[in-house]
Amino acid sequence: MKKKILLSASLFHLLNDAATVTVPMILPLLYSQQFIIKKYYQIGILSNLALFVTFFFQIIVAVISDKVEYRVMLLLSYAGICLCLAFLTLSSSFAFLLLVFLTMRVFNSFYHPIGVAWVSKTHPSQGIDFAMGIQSGSGNVGVFIAFILSGYLAQHFNWRIPLLAWAASSFLLGSISFLLVRNISSREKDVVKLDFSSWMKTLKRIRIYIPGFAFGGACWGITIYYAPSLLHHKFLVPMGETGLYLGFWIGLGTVIPYFFGFLSQKFGRFKVSLFSVISATLFLFFLGTASLIAIAATSLIFYGAFLFLIYPSFQSFVGNDVPARNQAVAFSLSANVQMLTGAAVALIAGFLSDKFGINSPFLFLAGLGIITSIFYILYRPPENLA
């Protein structure tokens, strides 16, 4: 049963994260054609509102998670994602594109509060590092496929084809994920009624991990929405090759989380987390100051390698520190910290890009990384969590 749950959650994570990056991959093409997207701040508005919608609905999903079966929410989520991807191809105005994309982000809000929590509950103690690495890496596999596929299809056909291709792929993957758990109940015997105090107590318990989640959310938001434009517009990289570079970025980020359990046992979870934050910050600085595509591409790839160790490490901290009955709330809160930070910096990045250039968001990220690194250098976690 545990294997089926982990595989189902991994496929769910794969299709969910792939859908979220398929749309940003077509934005540089629309900007270049001056069709729908005509300024970088529009990308900022699109990403900001999308992340805020995800933030709001992740709270709702966490609240109802004990009342509705996981398999039912899984079915609703992937069906909505598929339909929205298809409807996006009908866009001819920014308003319509924004409306459909925000609707899709509602359905993208299901995985992180319920999928991660169910994996955590079914893989306690020592097994959690392995399980978190697997499910986190699987989400990155989806992003890898979406980058490569979207870049190639957008370059050789048009911006609508990647959306239709991933709509069909999401339906297939979602159906397999659903069938794996169709006979497994996620209901618990003792359902804890969530109230405001539950959220506040859980937030207090995970407060020390918030800077890590915030930095990870900022990195994800800016990279997904602005790295394609950085490569395509500053370095004049064709969309197919842009997808390839971003595929390498997420590729290392896909492979490395699978080693998180081993690295955690060998060096300690806290040391791995701190080293990852510092290293990601360093390569963000190189990326933001690069004048040659070779330097930019190399920095982007190594930045990804360290960034994607941050997510499973902090998720494991939360999974080990929070009681099972509050984990849906804990993972919803941690995901929402990522969403809020990503939303704020993505909006800021749009105006920074119009004012100072498309590389400026990555220097801004490097500054946030320095602050986060200093925080965790000063912090010493309890021995049982480090």
Order of alpha helices (4+ residues) and beta strands (2+ residues): alpha-alpha-alpha-alpha-alpha-alpha-alpha-alpha-alpha-alpha-alpha-alpha-alpha-alpha-alpha
